[in-house]
Amino acid sequence: QNLSGIWGELQLERTLEVAGLVRGEHFLSQAALQTEYGNKRFPDFLIKLPENRHMVLDSKTSLVDYERAVRAEDDNERMQHMDNLLRAMRHHMDDLSSKRYDQLPGLSSPDFVFMFVPIEGAYIEAIRHQPELFEYGMKRHVMLVSHATLLPVLRTVANLWMIVRSNEHAHELGLRAADLHDQVVLLADRFKRMGESLRQMNGHFNS
């Protein structure tokens, strides 16, 4: 994997952490998945959702052509590099679409994968240069996202986990309260028996 790919994964992981998600608890990196035919799949990130559901995120978009477009000295050269960038992005969408993560055994995922563009400017320029790019991806079950567009989704996931934890804690507190109530009832019963024994002993002593 090249340095730009690694850098893209680092940027995506940063977005996950900014949203409040924790590695290992809420998401996995390079999780090893397997098709029904035994073929291996290694999504960049697998987001865990409540009730054993998942979302798949990919960040291997090459932005070399975008960097060249930014440094281009004239419009023709800039347009050429942008065309190359869009061609590479469409190719990557086709590749992600062919993997069909939603059909993998044991993976309960929506029928789309998030394709993360780590540079906001590249995302904006790609959509501006070719407005139909987003629709191209959606038809192939690939949703093109950047830090700004993905973050609200991830914050929603983080909030879902907070609600789940709150419900679990409420359930745990309820169990502890019930246990405490049982202990108090048992203690009161024992005090009552002890009082009856003391009264009997006092009666015997007086006699």
ABEGO torsion letter per residue (X at the ends): XBAAAAAAAAAAAAAAAAAGBBBGAABBBGBBBBBAAGBBBBBABBBBBBGGBBBBBBAABBAAAAAAAAABABAAAAAAAAAAAAAAAAAAAAAAAAAGAAABBGBBBBABBBBBBABAAAAAAAAAABAAAAAAAAAAGBBBBBAAAAAAAAAAAAAAAAAAAAAAAAAAAAAAAAAAAAAAAAAAAAAAAAAAAAAAAAAAAAX
